[in-house]
Each structure stands twice: as structure tokens, then as C-alpha cells.
Amino acid sequence: MDELSFENRLDIQQINDTIDRIKSEIGQVVVGQEKSIELLLTAILANGHILLEGVPGVAKTLTAKLIAKTIDVGFSRIQFTPDLMPSDVMGTNVFNPKTTEFEFRQGPIFSNIILIDEINRAPAKTQSALFEVMEERTITIDGHAYQLEAPFMVIATQNPVEHEGTYQLPEAQLDRFTFKLLIEYPSAEHEVEILNRHQQNINLHQMIAQVNKVIDASRLNELRKLVSSITIEHKLLEFITAIVQQTRTHGGLILGASPRASIAILNTSKALAALRGRDFVIPEDIIEVALPALRHRISLSAEKEMDGTSADDIIDSIIKSTEIPR
């Protein structure tokens, strides 16, 4: 597609400059994964949560940590395990003998960027404790509501291969993730580069330590407000609706996407447009974000699972069968 000639009505350049700096900092450590990193940053600009899925050793946790490092906000890492209780994540009231009163001790969820490692290793009781905080950015404990400071985002990882000692995430929790990104194996070229770095005895921990902060909380909130002002035409809203509606009537699906999915596509298409240097959304933005926004929100029928069809296959067919507005 040829580049369009246009004049931006918003100052999009500041978003481009900031994102380029973040990519540069992360690129010092992570080899490849450019596409995943761009979509990660897209979801962050859209004020969303991200689920990273991939086999061990493909830098899921490392990438999440580096993104948190480039944003000068509070960071907390929680390792989910089968014996983890909701109070271990949220916090609990503890009796103080000096004051003879109960005091609330905050859990690790009280931060800005929360990295949850292996989220599918905790039982449903602990996973469901995340419902309120991911949706409303509020935690209610013993009748008292605690409002979390903005920005607040969850970046969770899970292993799609290992099933022993894991629990399937409830649909209600999956729906709260803006994107589900699949982290693939590196290409042969990128893997050679990884080996070269090890061969040259480049210390990974030193490289991580050299990654610099790029923006702070107030700056991130400013960029998010700018993204929300991106223009999207009514016919593109109809395009989003047509795609999501088809997931609810498709014969190969037993569960379609919710209106929350439509909102996720809307917000992330705006963010992606800004990353691409535009202050308006085009159909290609919607098509690009639809896959990571929908793949975890639909459930395949038994027949489709048995014949090897994937969620991505069905979403791709839905997008191709939907008329693109021009």
C-alpha cells in the first residue's frame, strides 16, 4: 500500500520518539521479537493488560521486565504457584498488638506494572482475585476499597506446553487481557546473534542494568490521552463490530468475543495508528490488532479442535470474509 500524504492534526511525533527510544533500550538486550515488542507497547498505550504465551526460554519474562524498566514507575513481580493464596497477592489485615487494631498490609499487586510469571500455575481461587483489579483498578478487602494509582497494568506469562500443575484461565479473566501475544522461537539469524553474544562473554545482567528509563508515569498518562484523541471514522467502528459479531455466529466457535473485545480493538487500533505516525485509524490498523485482541476470547468447537484448526485460523477467515471499508 502506497504511503498516504496527510498532515497530522495532533502532535504524534512525540509518541513516535518515545516509542523509538523504548525499542532502542530493549533492543540492547532482546534479539528479534520486534513485532511482539511493538504490540506490547501498543497495548500499554491503550491502557491494557497483556498475556504472553510461549515455550520456556524465548525471553517472555525478560521482555516484560525490560519494558517495565524503561517506564519509571513501580514494578512488582509475582511468581504464581499452586499454593499461592489471594491474600499473598492482594494483601491482608494483620493485628497490631501495639495499637490493638488490625492494619492492612499491601500485597505485591499494589504497584504500577505487575509481572505475573506463569499465571496458569495458580488455582482458580487466586486467579479470580485478579478480576476486580484488572477491570476496575480497585481492590476490595473486608469491605474496604483501595484505589490503585495510574498507570496500572498486568503483564502475565504462561507456558502453552506444560500442563502438569497448571490450571486453565477462566474466560472472564482472559477477557480482561487486551492482547494475547504468542512469543515464537527466534529465527536462525537471530539465534546466531544470541550465540555470538554468549561467545563474546557479554553479561546479560550487565546489559539489563544498562537499560535506561525513558518515561515516567505522568508522561505515559499524557501519551495515553493523546492516543485516545486519535480519529476513527464511523465506518471503521462498523468494521470492528462486523468482525466481532461474526465470532458469535461462526459455526466453528462455541464462544464468541464480548463487547470488551470490540473496545480493545478500538483502543489498540488508535495506539497502533499513533505508532505508525498517523492521527487517524485506517482499516489495516484494525486488521493487525484484531488477531491478538480476539484469539484468547473465543472457544473452538470440538470438531474444529479435532481437525487441527486454531483460533488464529478462524479469526483470519472472519477478517478475510469481512468487507473492508474504503
The 8 nearest C-alpha neighbors of each residue, nearest first, counted from 0:
[[1, 2, 3, 283, 281, 282, 4, 284],
 [2, 0, 3, 4, 5, 283, 281, 275],
 [1, 3, 0, 4, 5, 277, 275, 276],
 [4, 2, 5, 1, 0, 6, 277, 281],
 [3, 5, 2, 6, 1, 7, 277, 276],
 [4, 6, 3, 7, 277, 2, 8, 278],
 [5, 7, 8, 4, 277, 278, 9, 3],
 [8, 6, 9, 278, 5, 277, 10, 11],
 [7, 9, 6, 278, 10, 11, 277, 279],
 [10, 8, 7, 11, 278, 225, 229, 228],
 [9, 11, 12, 13, 8, 7, 14, 278],
 [12, 10, 14, 13, 9, 276, 273, 15],
 [13, 11, 15, 14, 10, 16, 276, 273],
 [12, 14, 16, 15, 11, 17, 10, 222],
 [15, 13, 17, 12, 11, 16, 18, 222],
 [16, 14, 12, 18, 13, 17, 274, 19],
 [15, 17, 13, 19, 14, 18, 12, 20],
 [16, 18, 20, 14, 19, 15, 13, 21],
 [17, 19, 21, 15, 20, 16, 14, 22],
 [20, 18, 22, 16, 21, 17, 15, 23],
 [19, 21, 23, 17, 18, 22, 24, 16],
 [20, 22, 18, 24, 23, 19, 69, 25],
 [23, 21, 19, 25, 20, 24, 26, 18],
 [22, 24, 26, 20, 21, 25, 19, 27],
 [23, 25, 21, 26, 22, 27, 210, 20],
 [26, 24, 22, 27, 23, 28, 29, 65],
 [27, 25, 23, 29, 28, 24, 22, 30],
 [26, 28, 25, 24, 29, 23, 206, 210],
 [27, 29, 26, 25, 206, 30, 207, 203],
 [30, 28, 26, 25, 27, 31, 62, 32],
 [31, 29, 189, 26, 28, 32, 193, 192],
 [30, 32, 33, 189, 29, 185, 186, 26],
 [33, 31, 35, 34, 36, 30, 29, 182],
 [34, 32, 36, 31, 35, 37, 22, 30],
 [33, 35, 37, 36, 32, 38, 31, 39],
 [36, 34, 38, 32, 37, 33, 39, 180],
 [35, 37, 39, 33, 38, 34, 32, 40],
 [36, 38, 34, 40, 39, 35, 41, 33],
 [39, 37, 41, 35, 40, 36, 42, 34],
 [40, 38, 36, 42, 41, 37, 35, 43],
 [39, 41, 43, 37, 38, 42, 44, 36],
 [40, 42, 38, 44, 39, 270, 43, 271],
 [43, 41, 45, 47, 39, 40, 44, 267],
 [42, 44, 40, 46, 45, 41, 47, 39],
 [45, 43, 41, 223, 46, 42, 270, 40],
 [44, 46, 42, 43, 267, 266, 47, 270],
 [47, 45, 43, 44, 42, 48, 223, 152],
 [48, 46, 42, 177, 45, 43, 152, 49],
 [47, 49, 176, 153, 177, 152, 154, 42],
 [48, 50, 154, 178, 176, 177, 179, 155],
 [49, 51, 179, 155, 156, 154, 180, 178],
 [52, 50, 156, 180, 179, 155, 181, 157],
 [53, 51, 181, 157, 156, 158, 182, 180],
 [54, 52, 182, 158, 181, 159, 183, 55],
 [53, 55, 158, 56, 159, 57, 160, 52],
 [56, 54, 57, 53, 158, 58, 59, 157],
 [55, 57, 58, 54, 59, 53, 184, 60],
 [56, 58, 59, 55, 184, 54, 182, 53],
 [59, 57, 61, 60, 56, 62, 29, 55],
 [60, 58, 62, 61, 57, 63, 51, 156],
 [61, 59, 63, 62, 58, 64, 156, 116],
 [60, 62, 58, 64, 63, 59, 65, 29],
 [61, 63, 65, 59, 64, 60, 58, 66],
 [62, 64, 60, 66, 61, 65, 67, 59],
 [65, 63, 67, 61, 62, 66, 60, 68],
 [66, 64, 68, 62, 67, 63, 25, 61],
 [67, 65, 63, 69, 68, 64, 62, 70],
 [66, 68, 64, 65, 70, 69, 63, 112],
 [67, 69, 65, 66, 70, 212, 64, 71],
 [70, 68, 212, 213, 66, 67, 211, 21],
 [71, 69, 214, 67, 68, 215, 212, 72],
 [70, 72, 215, 212, 214, 69, 216, 68],
 [73, 71, 70, 216, 111, 215, 74, 112],
 [72, 74, 111, 110, 112, 75, 71, 67],
 [73, 75, 112, 111, 110, 113, 72, 67],
 [74, 76, 113, 107, 114, 110, 112, 77],
 [75, 77, 114, 113, 115, 78, 74, 116],
 [78, 76, 115, 79, 114, 116, 75, 107],
 [77, 79, 116, 115, 80, 76, 117, 118],
 [78, 80, 121, 118, 120, 117, 116, 77],
 [79, 81, 121, 120, 83, 82, 78, 117],
 [82, 80, 121, 120, 83, 122, 164, 79],
 [83, 81, 80, 84, 121, 122, 79, 120],
 [84, 82, 80, 81, 121, 79, 87, 85],
 [83, 85, 87, 86, 125, 82, 88, 124],
 [86, 84, 125, 88, 87, 128, 89, 83],
 [85, 87, 90, 89, 88, 84, 91, 106],
 [88, 86, 84, 85, 90, 89, 106, 83],
 [87, 89, 106, 86, 85, 107, 108, 90],
 [90, 88, 106, 86, 108, 87, 85, 105],
 [91, 89, 106, 105, 86, 104, 87, 88],
 [90, 92, 104, 86, 103, 93, 105, 89],
 [91, 93, 103, 102, 101, 104, 94, 90],
 [94, 92, 101, 102, 103, 91, 95, 104],
 [95, 93, 101, 100, 102, 96, 92, 99],
 [94, 96, 97, 99, 100, 98, 101, 93],
 [97, 95, 99, 98, 94, 100, 101, 93],
 [98, 96, 95, 99, 100, 94, 101, 102],
 [97, 99, 100, 96, 95, 101, 94, 102],
 [100, 98, 96, 95, 97, 94, 101, 102],
 [101, 99, 98, 95, 94, 102, 96, 97],
 [100, 102, 94, 93, 92, 95, 103, 99],
 [103, 101, 93, 92, 94, 104, 100, 95],
 [102, 104, 92, 91, 93, 105, 101, 90],
 [105, 103, 90, 91, 92, 102, 106, 93],
 [104, 106, 90, 103, 109, 89, 107, 91],
 [105, 107, 90, 89, 88, 108, 109, 87],
 [108, 106, 109, 88, 75, 110, 89, 105],
 [107, 109, 106, 110, 89, 88, 113, 75],
 [110, 108, 107, 106, 105, 147, 111, 89],
 [109, 111, 73, 108, 74, 112, 75, 113],
 [112, 110, 151, 73, 150, 74, 72, 152],
 [111, 113, 74, 152, 151, 153, 110, 73],
 [114, 112, 153, 75, 76, 74, 154, 115],
 [113, 115, 76, 154, 155, 153, 77, 75],
 [116, 114, 155, 77, 118, 76, 78, 113],
 [115, 117, 78, 156, 118, 155, 79, 77],
 [118, 116, 157, 156, 119, 120, 79, 115],
 [117, 119, 120, 79, 116, 157, 115, 156],
 [118, 120, 166, 165, 117, 121, 157, 167],
 [121, 119, 165, 80, 118, 81, 117, 79],
 [120, 122, 81, 80, 79, 119, 125, 118],
 [123, 121, 124, 125, 81, 166, 126, 120],
 [122, 124, 126, 125, 127, 121, 166, 168],
 [125, 123, 127, 122, 126, 128, 85, 84],
 [126, 124, 85, 128, 123, 127, 84, 122],
 [125, 127, 123, 128, 124, 129, 122, 121],
 [128, 126, 129, 124, 130, 125, 123, 172],
 [127, 129, 125, 126, 130, 85, 124, 131],
 [128, 130, 127, 132, 126, 131, 133, 125],
 [131, 129, 127, 133, 128, 132, 172, 134],
 [132, 130, 134, 133, 135, 129, 137, 138],
 [131, 133, 136, 137, 135, 129, 138, 134],
 [134, 132, 131, 130, 136, 129, 135, 175],
 [135, 133, 131, 132, 136, 130, 175, 137],
 [134, 136, 137, 132, 131, 133, 138, 130],
 [137, 135, 132, 147, 133, 134, 146, 131],
 [138, 136, 146, 132, 135, 145, 147, 131],
 [137, 139, 145, 132, 144, 140, 131, 146],
 [138, 140, 144, 143, 142, 145, 137, 141],
 [141, 139, 143, 142, 138, 144, 91, 145],
 [140, 142, 143, 139, 92, 144, 91, 103],
 [141, 143, 140, 139, 144, 138, 145, 92],
 [142, 144, 140, 139, 141, 145, 138, 146],
 [145, 143, 139, 138, 146, 140, 137, 142],
 [144, 146, 138, 137, 139, 147, 143, 140],
 [145, 147, 137, 136, 144, 138, 148, 135],
 [148, 146, 136, 137, 145, 149, 109, 151],
 [147, 149, 150, 146, 151, 111, 110, 136],
 [150, 148, 151, 147, 111, 216, 220, 136],
 [149, 151, 111, 148, 216, 152, 220, 112],
 [150, 152, 111, 149, 112, 148, 136, 153],
 [153, 151, 112, 48, 113, 111, 47, 154],
 [152, 154, 113, 48, 112, 114, 155, 49],
 [155, 153, 49, 114, 50, 48, 113, 115],
 [154, 156, 115, 50, 114, 116, 51, 118],
 [157, 155, 51, 117, 116, 52, 50, 118],
 [156, 158, 117, 52, 118, 119, 159, 51],
 [157, 159, 54, 53, 160, 52, 161, 55],
 [160, 158, 161, 53, 157, 52, 54, 162],
 [161, 159, 158, 162, 54, 53, 55, 157],
 [160, 162, 163, 158, 159, 165, 164, 54],
 [163, 161, 165, 164, 160, 159, 166, 158],
 [164, 162, 165, 161, 166, 120, 160, 119],
 [163, 165, 162, 120, 166, 81, 161, 121],
 [166, 164, 120, 162, 119, 163, 167, 121],
 [167, 165, 119, 120, 122, 168, 121, 164],
 [166, 168, 119, 169, 165, 123, 122, 120],
 [167, 169, 119, 166, 170, 173, 172, 123],
 [170, 168, 172, 171, 173, 167, 123, 127],
 [171, 169, 173, 172, 174, 168, 296, 295],
 [172, 170, 174, 169, 173, 175, 130, 168],
 [171, 173, 175, 174, 169, 170, 130, 168],
 [174, 172, 170, 175, 176, 171, 295, 169],
 [175, 173, 171, 172, 176, 296, 170, 259],
 [174, 176, 172, 173, 177, 134, 133, 171],
 [177, 175, 48, 49, 174, 178, 173, 50],
 [176, 178, 47, 48, 263, 292, 49, 175],
 [179, 177, 292, 291, 49, 176, 180, 50],
 [178, 180, 50, 291, 51, 49, 295, 292],
 [181, 179, 51, 291, 178, 52, 50, 182],
 [180, 182, 52, 53, 51, 183, 179, 35],
 [183, 181, 53, 52, 180, 51, 57, 184],
 [182, 184, 181, 185, 53, 57, 54, 32],
 [183, 185, 57, 186, 182, 54, 53, 56],
 [186, 184, 189, 190, 183, 187, 31, 57],
 [185, 187, 189, 188, 190, 184, 31, 191],
 [186, 188, 190, 189, 191, 185, 192, 184],
 [189, 187, 191, 186, 190, 192, 185, 193],
 [188, 190, 192, 186, 191, 187, 185, 31],
 [189, 191, 193, 187, 192, 188, 185, 186],
 [192, 190, 194, 188, 189, 193, 195, 187],
 [191, 193, 195, 189, 190, 194, 196, 188],
 [194, 192, 190, 196, 191, 195, 189, 197],
 [193, 195, 191, 197, 196, 192, 198, 190],
 [196, 194, 198, 192, 197, 193, 191, 199],
 [195, 197, 199, 193, 194, 198, 201, 192],
 [198, 196, 200, 194, 199, 195, 201, 193],
 [197, 199, 195, 200, 196, 194, 201, 193],
 [198, 200, 196, 197, 201, 195, 194, 202],
 [201, 199, 197, 198, 202, 196, 195, 203],
 [200, 202, 196, 199, 197, 203, 198, 206],
 [201, 203, 205, 204, 200, 206, 197, 196],
 [202, 204, 206, 205, 207, 201, 28, 208],
 [205, 203, 207, 206, 202, 208, 209, 201],
 [204, 206, 208, 202, 207, 203, 209, 201],
 [205, 207, 203, 209, 204, 208, 28, 202],
 [208, 206, 204, 209, 210, 205, 203, 28],
 [207, 209, 205, 206, 210, 204, 211, 203],
 [210, 208, 206, 207, 211, 205, 24, 27],
 [211, 209, 207, 208, 24, 206, 212, 69],
 [212, 210, 69, 209, 213, 24, 68, 208],
 [211, 213, 69, 70, 71, 214, 68, 210],
 [212, 214, 69, 70, 211, 21, 20, 215],
 [215, 213, 70, 218, 71, 212, 219, 69],
 [214, 216, 71, 218, 70, 217, 72, 219],
 [217, 215, 219, 218, 72, 220, 150, 71],
 [218, 216, 220, 219, 215, 221, 214, 150],
 [217, 219, 221, 215, 220, 216, 214, 222],
 [220, 218, 222, 216, 221, 217, 215, 223],
 [219, 221, 223, 217, 218, 222, 216, 224],
 [222, 220, 218, 224, 219, 223, 217, 225],
 [221, 223, 225, 219, 224, 220, 226, 218],
 [222, 224, 226, 220, 44, 225, 221, 219],
 [225, 223, 227, 221, 222, 226, 220, 228],
 [224, 226, 222, 228, 223, 227, 221, 229],
 [227, 225, 223, 228, 224, 229, 270, 269],
 [226, 228, 224, 225, 229, 223, 269, 266],
 [229, 227, 225, 226, 230, 224, 278, 9],
 [228, 230, 278, 279, 226, 227, 269, 231],
 [231, 229, 279, 278, 228, 280, 232, 269],
 [230, 232, 280, 279, 235, 229, 233, 236],
 [233, 231, 235, 234, 230, 236, 280, 279],
 [232, 234, 236, 235, 237, 231, 238, 230],
 [233, 235, 237, 236, 232, 238, 324, 231],
 [236, 234, 238, 237, 233, 232, 239, 231],
 [237, 235, 233, 239, 238, 234, 240, 232],
 [236, 238, 240, 234, 235, 239, 241, 233],
 [237, 239, 235, 241, 236, 240, 234, 242],
 [240, 238, 236, 242, 237, 241, 235, 243],
 [239, 241, 237, 243, 238, 242, 244, 236],
 [242, 240, 238, 244, 239, 243, 237, 245],
 [243, 241, 239, 245, 240, 244, 318, 238],
 [242, 244, 240, 246, 245, 241, 256, 239],
 [245, 243, 241, 246, 247, 242, 240, 248],
 [246, 244, 248, 247, 243, 242, 249, 241],
 [245, 247, 255, 243, 249, 244, 248, 256],
 [248, 246, 255, 245, 244, 249, 254, 256],
 [247, 249, 245, 246, 250, 244, 255, 252],
 [250, 248, 246, 251, 252, 245, 247, 255],
 [251, 249, 252, 248, 253, 300, 247, 246],
 [250, 252, 300, 249, 299, 303, 253, 302],
 [253, 251, 299, 300, 254, 250, 249, 298],
 [252, 254, 300, 298, 299, 255, 251, 297],
 [255, 253, 298, 297, 252, 247, 256, 299],
 [256, 254, 247, 246, 297, 257, 252, 253],
 [255, 257, 296, 297, 260, 246, 243, 247],
 [256, 258, 259, 260, 255, 261, 296, 243],
 [259, 257, 261, 260, 262, 256, 243, 263],
 [258, 260, 262, 257, 261, 263, 174, 256],
 [261, 259, 263, 258, 262, 257, 256, 264],
 [262, 260, 258, 264, 263, 259, 265, 239],
 [261, 263, 265, 259, 260, 264, 266, 258],
 [262, 264, 260, 266, 261, 265, 177, 267],
 [265, 263, 261, 267, 262, 266, 268, 289],
 [264, 266, 262, 268, 263, 267, 261, 269],
 [267, 265, 263, 269, 45, 268, 264, 262],
 [266, 268, 270, 269, 264, 45, 265, 42],
 [269, 267, 271, 284, 285, 265, 270, 266],
 [268, 270, 272, 267, 266, 271, 229, 280],
 [271, 269, 267, 273, 268, 272, 41, 226],
 [270, 272, 274, 268, 273, 269, 41, 267],
 [273, 271, 275, 269, 277, 270, 274, 280],
 [272, 274, 276, 277, 270, 275, 271, 278],
 [275, 273, 271, 272, 276, 15, 270, 14],
 [276, 274, 272, 273, 277, 271, 15, 270],
 [275, 277, 273, 274, 11, 272, 15, 12],
 [278, 276, 273, 272, 279, 275, 7, 11],
 [277, 279, 229, 7, 273, 9, 230, 272],
 [278, 280, 230, 229, 277, 231, 272, 281],
 [279, 281, 231, 272, 269, 230, 284, 268],
 [280, 282, 283, 284, 279, 285, 272, 235],
 [283, 281, 285, 284, 286, 323, 280, 235],
 [282, 284, 286, 285, 281, 287, 280, 288],
 [285, 283, 268, 287, 282, 286, 281, 272],
 [284, 286, 282, 268, 283, 288, 287, 289],
 [285, 287, 283, 289, 284, 288, 282, 318],
 [288, 286, 284, 285, 289, 283, 290, 268],
 [287, 289, 285, 290, 286, 291, 292, 264],
 [290, 288, 292, 286, 287, 291, 285, 293],
 [289, 291, 293, 292, 288, 294, 314, 287],
 [292, 290, 178, 179, 293, 294, 289, 288],
 [293, 291, 178, 289, 290, 177, 288, 294],
 [292, 294, 296, 290, 295, 291, 289, 260],
 [293, 295, 310, 296, 291, 290, 311, 297],
 [296, 294, 293, 297, 179, 173, 292, 174],
 [295, 297, 293, 256, 294, 174, 173, 255],
 [298, 296, 255, 254, 256, 295, 294, 299],
 [299, 297, 254, 253, 252, 300, 255, 296],
 [300, 298, 252, 253, 251, 303, 304, 301],
 [299, 301, 252, 303, 251, 302, 253, 304],
 [302, 300, 304, 303, 305, 299, 251, 306],
 [301, 303, 305, 300, 304, 306, 251, 299],
 [302, 304, 308, 306, 300, 305, 301, 251],
 [305, 303, 301, 307, 302, 306, 308, 299],
 [304, 306, 302, 303, 307, 301, 308, 300],
 [305, 307, 303, 304, 308, 302, 301, 309],
 [308, 306, 304, 305, 309, 303, 302, 312],
 [307, 309, 303, 304, 306, 312, 310, 313],
 [310, 308, 312, 311, 307, 313, 304, 303],
 [309, 311, 313, 312, 294, 314, 299, 308],
 [310, 312, 314, 309, 313, 315, 294, 290],
 [313, 311, 309, 315, 310, 314, 316, 308],
 [312, 314, 316, 310, 315, 311, 317, 309],
 [315, 313, 317, 311, 316, 312, 318, 310],
 [314, 316, 312, 318, 313, 317, 311, 319],
 [317, 315, 313, 319, 314, 318, 320, 312],
 [318, 316, 314, 320, 315, 319, 313, 321],
 [317, 319, 315, 321, 320, 316, 314, 242],
 [320, 318, 316, 317, 321, 315, 322, 314],
 [319, 321, 317, 318, 316, 322, 315, 242],
 [322, 320, 318, 319, 323, 317, 242, 241],
 [321, 323, 324, 320, 319, 238, 318, 241],
 [322, 324, 321, 325, 282, 238, 235, 319],
 [325, 323, 322, 234, 235, 238, 282, 237],
 [324, 323, 282, 234, 281, 235, 322, 238]]
